[in-house]
Amino acid sequence: MESLTLKPMGGKQSLHFETELAGCSALIADADHISRSVLARQLREVGFTDIVQQSRIEPARDLIETRRFDVILCAQYFSGDSPTGQDLLDDLRRDDLLPFATVFIMVTGESSYAKVEQAAELSLDGYLLKPHSAANLVRRLLAARRRKQELGSIFAAIEQQDLAAAITLCQRRYEERGAYWLHSARLCAELMLRTAQFEQAGALYESVVVASAEPWARAGVARAMLAEGKFSQATQSLLALTQDLPNFADAFDVLGRAQLKLGQLEAAMNSYRKASALTPSSIARLQRLGMLAYYLGNTAEAEQLLDQATHLGRNSRSFDYQTLVLLALMRSSQGNWQGVQRCRILVQEMLQKSPHIVRLRRVRLLVDGVSLLQQPASSEVSTLTQELGNAAASPDFDFDLACNLLNLLSLLADANARLEHANRLVYEIGHRFCTSEASCALLTAAAKAHEPYALIIRQSNDHLLELSEEAMKLNLQGDHRAAIDRFLALAEENLNARMFETANQLILRHTLELADGAQYSSVLQSLRERVGVARSRPGFGDSQGRQPAGMVLRVSTPLPEGMNSW
């Protein structure tokens, strides 16, 4: 944070602050009513007119998700086993629920200073150390606002979807060592990752490591390796990073992702456990850990984690609805049909509030299907599975729901339910979502209750590998166009992301040799939307907002229907 020279409050200096901060709004979240009162008084003295106070973090989260504040002052620790301020910030940033214009300041005591200072490097706008003076509070606020103003042109370019211009502005500031040059470098590398400039992003992260050894830059090097498919190198780099910085939760998140890419599911589970242990009330991390535990058969741990995530976040936009599908599945296996019914009621309540959310309607179908396990001979089974089959054929159906559907179909088949066309549906799921050894392992685990379905998944993966090898032979023989066309046809036929990505890589690699290579642009764009690469990967409760060790790029966050606009 850039330091400012401040005179004692009062006189012309105070009037200057009142002019600059006049009319600003603030949310103060702190369990200590004295601390809240002091902060509120200090904000009013410098011109704040709309100040809301909360003693608990859950209602504070609800307020942040439904209205805009210019400033949020949040305590690091609350009472008992309540989520921390860092847990709240992680979830808000991860799910793009905090606009760029909002200043988020963490209020902390001396004992937790080191942890908050590290957090400030990752996603905070600043921190305020107790006890604090009014001058120190204003110093933090003005420094945060100054950075946002200084980088305003970059975020304006992002808002206008002119990412090339944003990258140029960031590079210039970094190379000239202008104000906030490190922040600009981080933003630039993030933009490069988002625009598939993986090699350039890796080089930029490496240069920052040489210049200042920032933890986020070291993690960024690994993220670039992951994006380039260098999974083993990324894993080794992250193992070293987590040894050096054992409290860097985001590094464990990225490590878990790398280990998943390598099919090292148990190792990924351990990495996610360490990330969650560092932020025990993070909804996103509880969900991810619980979902992976479920797929690995650790149902007792999974139920506890997902139940906790539901308790903490069911009213939050960070909450992933499929958590309720897994809880219903686990409770059905215990014969706890009242527990299944509670999951159904929760889904219905959510649907009443948000009937427009397609994914939530599909979750309702799945939870309704779980309830039919109590009566597998019911005539409703056939109708419901037909509806689920139609949903699964949609381009926007995702990997996690595919696992849930496989799980349900397997349990129904094991209970001797009559399932027409189920074999064909399992075949289509396998050919669409088997995009790596890890995804195949997870899909197979989801179908384990009925071995014939698990076998279809494994055969689907083997068949895809054979088709891929045949297409790649064409490329090795020099017929690049034929290879590209074959991979595109396979991607079109199966909506398989691995086939699409291979075709895209071949086009990029051989673009100079393809005289009319530009013709593929529209084909790729159309197919990209239908395949949905991100939807084809295990999500484990993750949003598509801030990636672990990454940055938020969206300047403002639109509210869903039914919420007050900003």
C-alpha positions in Angstrom: 0.0 0.0 0.0 1.2 3.4 -0.9 1.6 5.6 2.2 0.1 9.0 2.6 1.1 11.9 4.8 -1.8 12.9 7.0 -2.3 15.6 9.4 -4.5 15.1 12.5 -8.2 15.0 11.7 -9.8 18.5 11.6 -9.3 21.7 9.7 -8.7 21.9 6.0 -7.3 18.3 5.7 -10.5 16.9 7.2 -12.6 19.0 4.8 -10.6 17.6 1.9 -11.4 14.1 3.1 -15.1 15.0 3.6 -15.2 16.2 0.0 -13.5 13.2 -1.5 -15.4 10.6 0.5 -18.7 12.5 0.8 -21.8 10.3 0.2 -19.9 7.0 0.2 -21.6 3.9 1.6 -20.0 1.4 3.9 -20.7 -2.0 5.5 -18.9 -2.7 8.9 -18.9 -6.4 9.8 -17.4 -6.9 13.3 -18.6 -9.0 16.3 -17.3 -6.3 18.7 -20.0 -3.5 19.0 -17.4 -1.0 20.3 -15.2 -1.6 17.3 -18.2 -1.1 15.0 -19.2 2.1 16.7 -15.7 3.6 16.5 -15.4 2.7 12.8 -18.8 4.1 12.1 -18.0 7.4 13.9 -14.7 7.8 12.1 -16.3 7.2 8.7 -19.0 9.7 9.4 -16.4 12.3 10.2 -14.9 12.1 6.7 -18.2 12.2 4.9 -19.7 8.7 4.7 -23.5 9.0 4.8 -24.8 5.4 4.4 -23.3 3.1 7.0 -24.6 -0.4 7.8 -23.4 -2.5 10.7 -23.5 -6.3 11.2 -22.2 -8.4 14.1 -22.3 -11.7 12.2 -20.7 -12.7 8.9 -23.7 -14.6 7.4 -26.0 -11.5 7.2 -23.1 -9.5 6.1 -22.6 -11.9 3.2 -26.3 -11.6 2.3 -26.0 -7.8 2.2 -22.9 -7.8 0.0 -24.5 -10.2 -2.5 -27.7 -8.1 -2.8 -26.5 -4.5 -2.8 -23.4 -2.4 -3.5 -21.1 -0.7 -0.9 -18.3 1.6 -1.7 -16.3 0.3 1.3 -16.4 -2.9 3.3 -14.6 -3.0 6.7 -14.6 -6.6 7.9 -13.1 -8.2 11.0 -10.7 -11.1 10.4 -12.2 -13.1 13.2 -15.7 -13.5 14.6 -16.9 -15.6 17.5 -16.9 -19.4 17.9 -16.7 -21.4 14.7 -18.1 -18.6 12.6 -16.4 -18.1 9.1 -13.6 -15.6 9.1 -13.3 -12.4 7.1 -10.8 -14.2 4.9 -13.3 -17.0 4.2 -15.9 -14.5 3.2 -13.5 -12.6 0.9 -12.3 -15.8 -0.7 -15.8 -16.9 -1.6 -16.8 -13.4 -2.8 -13.7 -13.1 -5.0 -13.9 -16.6 -6.3 -17.5 -16.1 -7.5 -17.1 -12.6 -8.8 -19.5 -11.2 -6.2 -17.4 -8.2 -5.3 -17.3 -5.3 -7.8 -13.9 -3.9 -8.7 -15.0 -0.5 -7.4 -15.7 -1.8 -3.9 -12.8 -1.3 -1.4 -12.5 -4.3 1.0 -10.4 -3.6 4.1 -9.7 -6.4 6.7 -9.6 -5.3 10.3 -7.3 -7.4 12.4 -5.4 -7.6 15.6 -1.6 -7.8 16.0 -1.7 -11.6 16.5 -3.1 -12.3 13.1 -1.3 -9.5 11.2 1.1 -11.9 9.3 -1.8 -13.9 7.8 -3.8 -10.8 6.8 -0.7 -9.2 5.3 -0.3 -12.3 3.1 -3.9 -12.1 2.2 -3.5 -8.5 1.1 -1.0 -9.7 -1.5 -3.7 -12.0 -2.9 -7.0 -10.3 -2.9 -7.4 -7.6 -0.3 -7.4 -3.8 -1.0 -5.8 -3.3 2.4 -5.8 -4.1 6.1 -6.3 -2.1 9.3 -4.4 -3.1 12.4 -6.1 -2.6 15.8 -5.9 -0.3 17.6 -6.1 2.2 14.8 -6.5 5.9 14.5 -8.9 7.8 12.2 -5.9 9.0 10.2 -4.7 5.4 9.6 -8.2 4.4 8.5 -8.4 7.2 6.0 -4.9 6.4 4.8 -5.9 2.9 3.9 -9.1 4.0 2.2 -7.4 6.7 0.1 -4.6 4.4 -0.9 -7.1 1.7 -2.1 -9.2 4.2 -4.0 -6.0 5.7 -5.6 -5.0 2.3 -6.9 -8.4 1.7 -8.4 -8.4 5.1 -10.0 -4.9 4.7 -11.3 -5.8 1.4 -13.0 -9.2 2.5 -14.1 -8.3 2.7 -17.8 -7.2 -1.0 -17.7 -10.4 -2.2 -16.2 -12.4 0.0 -18.5 -10.8 -1.8 -21.4 -11.7 -5.2 -19.8 -15.2 -4.0 -19.3 -15.4 -3.2 -23.0 -14.0 -6.7 -23.9 -10.9 -5.1 -25.4 -8.5 -7.5 -23.8 -5.7 -6.7 -26.2 -5.7 -3.1 -25.2 -5.9 -4.0 -21.5 -2.8 -6.2 -21.9 -0.9 -3.4 -23.7 -1.7 -1.0 -20.9 -0.6 -3.5 -18.3 2.6 -4.3 -20.1 3.6 -0.7 -20.5 3.0 0.1 -16.8 5.0 -3.0 -15.8 7.9 -2.3 -18.2 8.1 1.3 -17.2 7.8 0.4 -13.5 4.9 2.8 -13.2 2.7 3.1 -10.2 1.3 -0.3 -9.1 3.6 -2.1 -11.6 3.5 -5.4 -9.8 -0.3 -5.3 -9.7 -0.3 -4.5 -13.4 2.0 -7.4 -14.1 -0.3 -9.8 -12.3 -3.3 -8.5 -14.1 -1.5 -8.7 -17.5 -0.5 -12.4 -16.9 -4.0 -13.2 -15.8 -5.4 -11.7 -19.1 -2.8 -13.7 -21.0 -4.0 -16.9 -19.4 -7.6 -16.0 -20.2 -6.7 -15.4 -23.8 -4.7 -18.6 -24.3 -1.3 -16.9 -24.4 0.0 -19.4 -22.0 3.7 -19.2 -22.9 3.7 -15.4 -22.7 1.9 -15.6 -19.3 4.4 -18.0 -18.0 7.3 -15.8 -19.1 5.8 -12.8 -17.4 5.2 -14.7 -14.2 8.8 -15.9 -14.3 10.1 -12.3 -14.7 8.1 -11.2 -11.6 9.6 -14.1 -9.6 13.0 -12.9 -10.6 12.1 -9.3 -9.7 10.4 -9.9 -6.3 9.6 -13.6 -5.8 5.9 -12.9 -5.2 4.0 -16.0 -4.1 1.2 -15.4 -6.6 3.8 -15.2 -9.4 5.3 -18.6 -8.4 1.8 -20.0 -8.4 1.2 -18.3 -11.7 4.2 -20.1 -13.3 2.5 -23.4 -12.3 -0.9 -22.2 -13.6 0.7 -21.4 -17.0 2.3 -24.9 -17.0 -1.1 -26.5 -16.3 -2.6 -24.5 -19.2 0.1 -25.8 -21.5 -0.5 -29.4 -20.4 2.7 -29.7 -18.5 1.1 -31.3 -15.5 4.1 -33.1 -14.0 6.3 -29.9 -14.1 3.4 -27.9 -12.6 3.0 -30.4 -9.8 6.7 -30.4 -8.9 6.8 -26.6 -8.9 3.7 -26.4 -6.6 5.0 -29.0 -4.2 8.1 -26.8 -3.7 5.9 -23.7 -3.3 3.7 -25.3 -0.7 6.7 -26.5 1.3 8.1 -22.9 1.3 4.7 -21.3 2.1 2.6 -23.9 4.0 -0.1 -21.3 4.8 -0.7 -20.3 1.1 -4.2 -21.9 0.7 -4.5 -21.0 -3.0 -1.3 -22.9 -3.8 -2.8 -26.1 -2.4 -5.9 -25.5 -4.5 -3.8 -25.3 -7.7 -1.7 -28.3 -6.6 -4.9 -30.3 -6.2 -6.0 -29.3 -9.7 -2.6 -30.4 -11.1 -2.8 -33.7 -9.3 -6.3 -34.3 -10.6 -5.0 -33.8 -14.2 -2.5 -36.5 -13.5 -5.2 -38.8 -12.1 -3.7 -38.7 -8.6 -7.0 -38.5 -6.9 -5.9 -39.3 -3.3 -3.0 -36.8 -3.6 -5.5 -34.2 -4.8 -7.7 -35.0 -1.9 -4.9 -34.4 0.6 -4.0 -31.0 -1.1 -7.6 -29.9 -0.9 -7.8 -31.0 2.7 -4.8 -28.7 3.5 -6.4 -25.7 1.7 -9.7 -26.3 3.6 -7.9 -26.6 6.9 -6.4 -23.2 6.4 -9.8 -21.6 5.6 -12.2 -24.0 7.4 -15.4 -22.0 6.7 -14.8 -21.4 3.0 -18.0 -22.6 1.3 -16.2 -23.3 -2.0 -13.5 -25.3 -0.4 -15.9 -27.3 1.7 -17.9 -28.2 -1.4 -14.9 -29.1 -3.5 -13.4 -31.3 -0.7 -16.7 -32.9 0.1 -17.5 -33.7 -3.6 -14.1 -35.3 -4.2 -14.4 -37.3 -1.0 -17.8 -38.6 -2.2 -16.4 -39.7 -5.5 -13.6 -41.4 -3.8 -15.9 -43.3 -1.5 -15.2 -41.4 1.7 -18.9 -40.9 2.3 -18.7 -40.1 6.1 -16.2 -37.3 5.5 -18.2 -36.1 2.4 -21.5 -35.9 4.3 -20.0 -33.9 7.1 -18.3 -31.4 4.8 -21.3 -31.0 2.4 -23.7 -30.7 5.4 -21.4 -27.9 6.8 -21.3 -26.2 3.4 -25.1 -26.3 3.2 -25.4 -24.9 6.7 -23.1 -22.0 5.9 -23.9 -21.2 2.4 -27.3 -22.4 1.2 -28.5 -18.8 0.8 -25.3 -17.7 -0.8 -24.5 -17.4 -4.5 -21.3 -19.3 -3.8 -23.4 -22.4 -3.0 -23.4 -25.2 -5.6 -26.8 -26.8 -5.8 -25.4 -30.3 -6.6 -24.3 -30.4 -3.0 -27.9 -31.3 -2.2 -27.9 -34.1 -4.8 -24.9 -35.8 -3.1 -26.4 -35.3 0.3 -29.6 -36.9 -0.9 -27.7 -39.8 -2.4 -25.8 -40.4 0.8 -28.9 -40.2 3.0 -30.7 -42.6 0.7 -27.9 -45.2 1.1 -28.5 -44.9 4.9 -32.2 -45.3 4.5 -32.7 -41.8 5.8 -35.6 -40.9 3.6 -36.5 -38.0 5.9 -33.1 -36.5 5.1 -33.7 -37.0 1.4 -37.0 -35.2 1.8 -35.3 -32.3 3.5 -33.0 -32.0 0.5 -36.1 -32.0 -1.8 -37.7 -29.2 0.3 -34.5 -27.1 0.1 -34.3 -27.5 -3.6 -38.0 -26.5 -4.0 -37.5 -23.4 -1.8 -34.5 -22.4 -4.0 -36.5 -22.9 -7.1 -39.3 -20.8 -5.8 -36.8 -17.9 -5.4 -35.0 -18.6 -8.7 -37.2 -20.5 -11.1 -35.1 -19.2 -14.1 -32.0 -21.2 -13.1 -31.8 -24.2 -15.5 -29.1 -26.0 -13.5 -31.3 -25.8 -10.4 -34.2 -27.4 -12.3 -32.0 -30.3 -13.3 -30.8 -30.7 -9.7 -34.5 -30.9 -8.7 -35.0 -33.8 -11.2 -32.0 -35.6 -9.8 -33.1 -35.2 -6.2 -36.6 -36.3 -7.2 -34.9 -39.4 -8.8 -33.1 -40.1 -5.5 -36.4 -40.2 -3.7 -37.6 -42.9 -6.1 -34.9 -45.2 -4.9 -37.4 -45.9 -2.0 -39.8 -47.3 -4.7 -37.7 -48.3 -7.7 -40.7 -50.1 -9.3 -42.7 -46.9 -9.5 -44.1 -45.9 -12.8 -42.5 -42.5 -12.3 -39.0 -43.9 -12.8 -39.3 -44.2 -16.6 -40.7 -40.7 -17.0 -38.1 -39.1 -14.8 -35.1 -40.9 -16.4 -36.4 -39.8 -19.8 -36.5 -36.2 -18.6 -32.9 -36.5 -17.3 -31.8 -38.1 -20.5 -33.1 -35.1 -22.4 -31.4 -32.7 -20.0 -28.1 -34.6 -20.4 -28.2 -34.1 -24.2 -28.2 -30.3 -23.8 -24.9 -28.5 -24.5 -25.0 -26.8 -21.1 -25.2 -30.0 -19.1 -22.0 -30.2 -17.0 -19.6 -32.8 -15.8 -20.6 -32.8 -12.2 -24.3 -33.3 -13.0 -23.2 -36.1 -15.4 -21.6 -37.9 -12.5 -24.7 -37.4 -10.4 -26.9 -38.8 -13.2 -24.6 -41.8 -13.6 -24.7 -42.4 -9.8 -28.5 -42.3 -9.8 -28.9 -44.5 -12.8 -26.5 -47.1 -11.3 -28.4 -47.2 -8.0 -31.7 -47.5 -9.8 -30.3 -50.3 -12.0 -28.9 -52.1 -8.9 -32.4 -51.8 -7.3 -33.8 -53.6 -10.5 -35.7 -50.5 -11.7 -36.8 -50.7 -15.3 -34.7 -48.2 -17.2 -35.3 -48.0 -21.0 -32.4 -46.7 -23.1 -30.2 -46.3 -20.0 -27.2 -48.1 -21.7 -27.3 -45.7 -24.6 -27.5 -42.7 -22.2 -24.4 -44.0 -20.2 -22.6 -44.5 -23.5 -23.3 -40.9 -24.6 -22.2 -39.5 -21.2 -18.9 -41.5 -21.4 -18.2 -40.3 -25.0 -18.9 -36.7 -24.0 -17.2 -36.4 -20.7 -14.2 -38.8 -20.8 -11.7 -36.1 -21.5 -8.8 -37.3 -19.3 -7.8 -40.3 -17.2 -9.0 -38.4 -14.1 -12.4 -37.6 -15.6 -12.8 -41.3 -16.7 -11.9 -42.4 -13.1 -14.5 -40.1 -11.6 -17.2 -41.2 -14.0 -16.4 -44.8 -13.4 -16.5 -44.3 -9.7 -19.9 -42.6 -10.1 -21.2 -45.7 -11.9 -19.7 -48.3 -9.5 -23.1 -49.4 -8.1 -23.8 -51.1 -11.4 -20.7 -52.7 -13.0 -22.2 -52.9 -16.5 -22.4 -49.1 -16.5 -18.9 -48.7 -15.1 -17.7 -50.9 -17.9 -19.4 -48.8 -20.6 -17.6 -45.7 -19.2 -14.2 -47.5 -19.4 -15.0 -48.7 -22.9 -16.0 -45.2 -24.0 -12.7 -43.9 -22.8 -10.8 -46.6 -24.7 -12.8 -46.0 -27.8 -12.1 -42.2 -27.7 -8.3 -42.9 -27.3 -8.4 -45.2 -30.3 -10.2 -42.6 -32.4 -7.8 -39.9 -31.2 -4.7 -42.0 -32.1 -6.2 -42.7 -35.6 -6.7 -39.0 -36.2 -3.3 -38.1 -34.9 -1.7 -40.5 -37.3 -3.0 -38.3 -40.1 -1.2 -35.4 -38.6 2.1 -37.3 -38.2 1.8 -38.3 -41.8 1.7 -34.6 -42.7 -2.0 -34.4 -43.6 -2.7 -31.7 -41.0 -6.0 -30.6 -42.6 -7.4 -34.2 -42.5 -6.4 -34.6 -38.9 -8.0 -31.3 -37.9 -11.2 -32.1 -39.8 -11.3 -35.5 -38.1 -10.9 -34.1 -34.6 -13.5 -31.4 -35.3 -15.9 -34.1 -36.5 -15.3 -36.2 -33.4 -15.9 -33.1 -31.2 -19.1 -32.3 -33.1 -20.4 -35.9 -32.8 -19.6 -36.4 -29.1 -19.4 -32.8 -27.8 -16.1 -34.0 -26.4 -13.8 -31.2 -25.1 -10.6 -33.2 -25.5 -11.3 -33.6 -29.3 -12.1 -29.9 -29.6 -9.0 -28.8 -27.8 -6.8 -31.1 -29.9 -8.3 -29.7 -33.1 -7.7 -26.1 -31.8 -4.1 -26.8 -30.9 -3.4 -28.3 -34.3 -5.0 -25.3 -36.0 -2.8 -22.9 -34.0 0.3 -25.1 -34.6 -0.2 -25.3 -38.4 -1.9 -22.0 -39.2 0.9 -20.9 -41.5 0.7 -24.1 -43.5 -3.1 -23.8 -43.9 -3.7 -21.3 -46.7 -7.3 -20.9 -45.7 -6.9 -21.6 -42.0 -8.9 -18.6 -41.1 -12.0 -20.5 -42.3 -11.8 -22.5 -39.1 -12.5 -19.5 -36.9 -16.3 -19.5 -37.2 -16.4 -23.3 -36.9 -14.3 -23.2 -33.7 -16.5 -20.4 -32.2 -19.7 -22.3 -32.9 -18.4 -25.6 -31.6 -16.7 -24.0 -28.6 -20.1 -22.8 -27.3 -21.7 -26.2 -27.8 -18.8 -28.2 -26.3 -18.3 -25.9 -23.3 -14.8 -26.8 -22.4 -15.1 -25.6 -18.8 -18.4 -27.5 -18.4 -16.6 -30.7 -19.4 -14.2 -30.7 -16.5 -14.8 -31.7 -12.9 -15.9 -28.6 -11.1 -16.2 -29.8 -7.5 -18.2 -26.7 -6.6 -15.9 -24.2 -8.2 -17.3 -21.3 -10.0 -15.9 -19.7 -13.2 -15.0 -16.6 -11.3 -11.5 -16.0 -9.7 -9.4 -19.1 -10.2 -7.1 -20.2 -7.3 -4.1 -17.8 -7.1 -5.7 -15.7 -9.9 -7.5 -12.4 -10.0 -11.0 -11.1 -10.6 -11.3 -9.5 -14.0 -14.9 -8.4 -14.1 -15.4 -4.8 -13.0 -19.0 -5.1 -12.0 -21.3 -7.9 -11.1 -24.8 -8.2 -12.5 -27.4 -9.3 -10.0 -29.8 -12.2 -10.8 -33.4 -11.5 -11.5 -35.4 -10.6 -8.5 -32.7 -8.6 -6.7 -32.4 -4.9 -6.5 -30.2 -3.4 -9.1 -27.2 -1.3 -8.1 
